Amino acid sequence: MLNMPWDQPATMIDLDGKAPIIGTIRDCAQHFAIFKPHAKEQARILLTQPVHREGRKTRTWVLEPWEIEKLVERLRAEVH
């Protein structure tokens, strides 16, 4: 999952009902990186292509906050 392409279309949603961010995986990770803790807890990324998750039989269309944080870590590692 962490090696998904940065330019893959995605939408970040907020469970509190704020306007979604429509862009790429990179766009969503960059926005997530600047969110405050409460906003991070409410954020999810909707994917255009489902990903496999360890321990699950089916792929999923949604990334949870801890998974988005892994994307942020990957982004920071690639920048430095």
Beta strands, then each sheet from edge to edge (+ up, - down):
strand 1: 9-14
strand 2: 21-24
strand 3: 43-51
strand 4: 60-63
sheet 1: 2+ 1- 3+ 4-
end
